[in-house]
């Protein structure tokens, strides 16, 4: 099961009239099970995963900006939520 969604996918899913909450319930159950039912460990693991993804995003944004500068393209700013 893929727990990572792009911001656009998240917005579409959250505003969809056919929103299926069971997918999130299953993801929660899976995350808790992976941490042997320990809620604190589950939250800690999710925070760590989020920090990792935020760092990856920052690195990718920096690489894109460097690539744009080298190519002579105008730099674009992408706001991370």
Backbone as a chain_set.jsonl record, in Angstrom:
{"seq": "XXXXXXXXXXXXXXXXXXXXXXXXXXXXXXXXXXXXXXXXXXXXXXXXXXXXXXXXXXXXXXXXXXXXXXXXXXXXXXXXX", "coords": {"N": [[0.853, -1.174, 0.0], [0.637, 2.157, -0.868], [1.576, 4.854, 0.984], [2.264, 7.413, 0.541], [1.343, 10.424, -0.916], [0.956, 12.847, -3.483], [0.688, 16.436, -2.996], [-1.357, 17.439, -4.661], [-2.852, 15.135, -5.242], [-3.752, 14.568, -2.674], [-5.444, 16.751, -2.136], [-7.399, 16.385, -4.081], [-8.37, 13.881, -3.286], [-9.325, 14.504, -0.728], [-11.379, 16.257, -1.275], [-13.062, 14.891, -2.851], [-16.204, 13.603, -3.864], [-16.622, 10.954, -3.639], [-15.127, 10.085, -1.545], [-13.161, 7.832, 0.234], [-12.844, 6.758, 3.274], [-11.978, 4.404, 4.404], [-9.598, 3.539, 3.342], [-7.679, 5.107, 4.597], [-8.089, 4.322, 7.193], [-7.226, 1.664, 7.021], [-4.534, 2.13, 6.396], [-3.709, 3.36, 8.761], [-4.129, 1.242, 10.58], [-2.255, -0.559, 9.553], [0.174, 0.846, 9.954], [0.202, 1.005, 12.757], [0.269, -1.71, 13.406], [2.76, -2.373, 12.355], [4.353, -1.266, 14.25], [4.033, -2.871, 16.409], [1.65, -2.37, 17.804], [2.191, -0.242, 19.456], [1.385, 2.923, 20.151], [2.797, 5.327, 20.592], [5.28, 4.76, 19.414], [4.415, 4.415, 16.808], [3.502, 6.995, 16.114], [5.924, 8.376, 16.376], [7.437, 7.104, 14.362], [5.99, 7.892, 12.087], [6.335, 10.666, 12.183], [9.107, 10.794, 11.816], [9.286, 9.689, 9.246], [7.915, 11.647, 7.821], [9.626, 13.868, 8.211], [11.863, 12.932, 6.833], [10.822, 12.81, 4.213], [10.269, 15.527, 3.818], [12.879, 16.556, 3.845], [13.902, 15.273, 1.567], [12.26, 16.473, -0.381], [13.103, 19.142, -0.168], [15.765, 18.874, -1.04], [15.331, 18.033, -3.691], [13.961, 20.27, -4.695], [15.997, 22.186, -4.499], [17.838, 21.088, -6.299], [16.398, 21.3, -8.681], [16.182, 24.083, -8.883], [18.899, 24.772, -9.169], [19.421, 23.467, -11.563], [17.708, 24.91, -13.257], [18.907, 27.42, -13.112], [21.412, 26.893, -14.265], [20.618, 26.236, -16.822], [19.788, 28.606, -17.722], [17.206, 29.302, -17.317], [14.349, 30.932, -15.906], [14.221, 31.127, -12.359], [12.021, 29.314, -10.248], [9.881, 29.561, -7.496], [8.821, 27.195, -5.183], [6.445, 26.67, -2.91], [6.512, 24.821, 0.001], [4.146, 22.939, 1.734]], "CA": [[0.0, 0.0, 0.0], [1.407, 3.392, -0.967], [1.079, 5.821, 1.956], [2.717, 8.747, 0.149], [0.534, 11.045, -1.966], [1.341, 14.213, -3.809], [-0.295, 17.393, -2.473], [-2.507, 17.52, -5.568], [-3.676, 13.948, -5.011], [-4.382, 14.705, -1.358], [-6.546, 17.706, -2.257], [-8.452, 15.725, -4.86], [-8.966, 12.84, -2.455], [-10.038, 15.102, 0.403], [-12.565, 16.971, -1.727], [-13.839, 14.007, -3.719], [-17.503, 13.207, -3.319], [-16.557, 9.513, -3.426], [-14.051, 9.926, -0.58], [-13.206, 6.533, 0.896], [-12.067, 6.842, 4.51], [-11.486, 3.094, 4.804], [-8.202, 3.435, 2.902], [-6.88, 5.714, 5.648], [-8.217, 3.44, 8.353], [-6.34, 0.534, 6.76], [-3.158, 2.617, 6.504], [-3.461, 3.535, 10.205], [-4.012, -0.099, 11.163], [-0.988, -1.125, 9.091], [1.264, 1.547, 10.637], [0.173, 0.586, 14.167], [0.707, -3.107, 13.439], [4.202, -2.398, 12.101], [4.993, -0.838, 15.497], [3.573, -3.813, 17.438], [0.549, -1.809, 18.582], [2.649, 0.853, 20.304], [0.943, 4.165, 19.507], [3.873, 6.32, 20.636], [6.252, 4.367, 18.383], [3.781, 4.665, 15.515], [3.545, 8.446, 15.864], [7.33, 8.723, 16.182], [7.836, 6.619, 13.034], [5.347, 8.736, 11.082], [7.017, 11.97, 12.217], [10.415, 10.595, 11.192], [9.068, 9.51, 7.812], [7.546, 12.95, 7.288], [10.838, 14.682, 8.171], [12.674, 12.414, 5.731], [10.213, 13.243, 2.952], [10.465, 16.97, 3.711], [14.281, 16.753, 3.462], [13.995, 14.861, 0.16], [11.609, 17.503, -1.174], [13.994, 20.304, -0.18], [16.894, 18.545, -1.913], [14.857, 18.027, -5.073], [13.684, 21.654, -5.073], [17.289, 22.842, -4.694], [18.409, 20.564, -7.538], [15.643, 21.887, -9.788], [16.569, 25.495, -8.98], [20.251, 24.802, -9.724], [19.282, 23.084, -12.971], [17.099, 26.031, -13.97], [19.905, 28.484, -13.186], [22.427, 26.467, -15.229], [20.028, 26.227, -18.159], [19.401, 29.968, -18.059], [15.764, 29.432, -17.177], [14.001, 31.685, -14.704], [13.999, 30.299, -11.172], [10.657, 29.331, -9.73], [9.786, 29.209, -6.08], [7.758, 26.249, -4.869], [6.167, 26.701, -1.478], [6.165, 23.525, 0.593], [3.125, 23.066, 2.776]], "C": [[0.892, 1.229, 0.0], [0.802, 4.436, -0.031], [1.423, 7.25, 1.56], [1.89, 9.239, -1.031], [1.085, 12.428, -2.259], [0.307, 15.159, -3.219], [-1.537, 17.49, -3.347], [-3.439, 16.331, -5.376], [-4.419, 14.048, -3.685], [-5.578, 15.633, -1.416], [-7.705, 17.067, -3.001], [-9.147, 14.675, -4.013], [-9.806, 13.434, -1.336], [-11.324, 15.786, -0.036], [-13.468, 16.108, -2.603], [-15.16, 13.618, -3.058], [-17.547, 11.709, -3.052], [-15.418, 9.175, -2.464], [-14.229, 8.62, 0.192], [-12.281, 6.547, 2.101], [-11.455, 5.504, 4.895], [-10.022, 2.888, 4.411], [-7.274, 3.997, 3.978], [-6.936, 4.886, 6.923], [-7.28, 2.243, 8.204], [-4.884, 0.944, 6.888], [-2.776, 2.819, 7.972], [-3.252, 2.182, 10.874], [-2.673, -0.734, 10.794], [0.19, -0.479, 9.824], [1.348, 1.114, 12.101], [0.672, -0.851, 14.304], [2.215, -3.211, 13.234], [4.996, -1.983, 13.342], [4.494, -1.661, 16.68], [2.508, -3.226, 18.363], [0.93, -0.644, 19.472], [2.349, 2.179, 19.61], [2.042, 5.223, 19.487], [4.929, 6.019, 19.562], [5.703, 4.635, 16.988], [3.851, 6.142, 15.162], [4.972, 8.878, 15.587], [7.804, 8.308, 14.783], [7.238, 7.485, 11.926], [5.978, 10.127, 11.032], [8.375, 11.857, 11.529], [10.292, 10.433, 9.677], [8.726, 10.841, 7.151], [8.763, 13.856, 7.181], [11.756, 14.242, 7.031], [12.133, 12.9, 4.389], [10.359, 14.745, 2.747], [11.9, 17.289, 3.286], [14.497, 16.381, 1.998], [13.417, 15.933, -0.765], [12.502, 18.736, -1.281], [15.186, 20.078, -1.105], [16.488, 18.578, -3.381], [14.557, 19.44, -5.564], [14.976, 22.408, -5.339], [17.929, 22.378, -5.999], [17.709, 21.146, -8.757], [16.05, 23.345, -9.982], [17.959, 25.638, -9.566], [20.209, 24.472, -11.21], [18.692, 24.2, -13.802], [18.107, 27.153, -14.146], [20.97, 28.142, -14.224], [21.9, 26.529, -16.658], [19.625, 27.627, -18.602], [17.907, 30.195, -17.991], [15.46, 30.244, -15.925], [13.74, 30.736, -13.547], [12.547, 30.417, -10.739], [10.698, 28.927, -8.278], [8.596, 28.294, -5.882], [7.59, 26.27, -3.366], [5.786, 25.323, -1.003], [5.172, 23.754, 1.717], [3.561, 22.413, 4.041]], "O": [[1.819, 1.317, 0.806], [-0.339, 4.857, -0.218], [0.931, 8.199, 2.171], [1.755, 8.538, -2.033], [1.619, 13.095, -1.373], [-0.826, 14.753, -2.962], [-2.65, 17.611, -2.834], [-4.66, 16.486, -5.349], [-5.583, 13.656, -3.588], [-6.616, 15.346, -0.819], [-8.859, 17.195, -2.594], [-10.375, 14.585, -4.017], [-10.883, 12.924, -1.028], [-12.266, 15.887, 0.75], [-14.524, 16.56, -3.044], [-15.219, 13.343, -1.86], [-18.415, 11.238, -2.317], [-14.817, 8.104, -2.558], [-15.3, 8.34, 0.73], [-11.071, 6.367, 1.963], [-10.487, 5.48, 5.655], [-9.295, 2.148, 5.073], [-6.212, 3.434, 4.243], [-5.944, 4.768, 7.643], [-6.614, 1.854, 9.163], [-4.077, 0.19, 7.431], [-1.662, 2.491, 8.381], [-2.308, 2.001, 11.643], [-2.034, -1.372, 11.63], [1.102, -1.178, 10.266], [2.439, 0.884, 12.622], [1.422, -1.161, 15.23], [2.874, -4.039, 13.863], [6.175, -2.314, 13.466], [4.53, -1.2, 17.82], [2.466, -3.539, 19.553], [0.077, -0.107, 20.179], [2.976, 2.519, 18.607], [2.208, 5.933, 18.495], [5.409, 6.929, 18.886], [6.443, 5.037, 16.09], [4.218, 6.502, 14.044], [5.217, 9.66, 14.668], [8.49, 9.071, 14.104], [7.909, 7.778, 10.936], [6.135, 10.699, 9.954], [8.749, 12.73, 10.747], [11.098, 10.974, 8.92], [9.192, 11.129, 6.049], [8.929, 14.545, 6.175], [12.352, 15.074, 6.348], [12.894, 13.349, 3.531], [10.554, 15.194, 1.617], [12.123, 18.181, 2.467], [15.192, 17.091, 1.271], [14.004, 16.259, -1.796], [12.642, 19.311, -2.36], [15.574, 20.969, -1.861], [17.226, 19.096, -4.22], [14.857, 19.778, -6.708], [15.057, 23.183, -6.292], [18.501, 23.188, -6.729], [18.357, 21.452, -9.757], [16.241, 23.793, -11.113], [18.191, 26.532, -10.38], [20.878, 25.117, -12.017], [19.121, 24.423, -14.934], [18.165, 27.775, -15.207], [21.389, 29.014, -14.986], [22.643, 26.837, -17.59], [19.171, 27.816, -19.73], [17.396, 31.169, -18.544], [16.247, 30.237, -14.978], [13.125, 29.683, -13.715], [11.93, 31.476, -10.85], [11.465, 28.048, -7.885], [7.496, 28.578, -6.355], [8.513, 25.919, -2.632], [4.854, 24.713, -1.527], [5.34, 24.651, 2.543], [2.824, 22.423, 5.027]]}, "num_chains": 1, "name": "protein.A"}
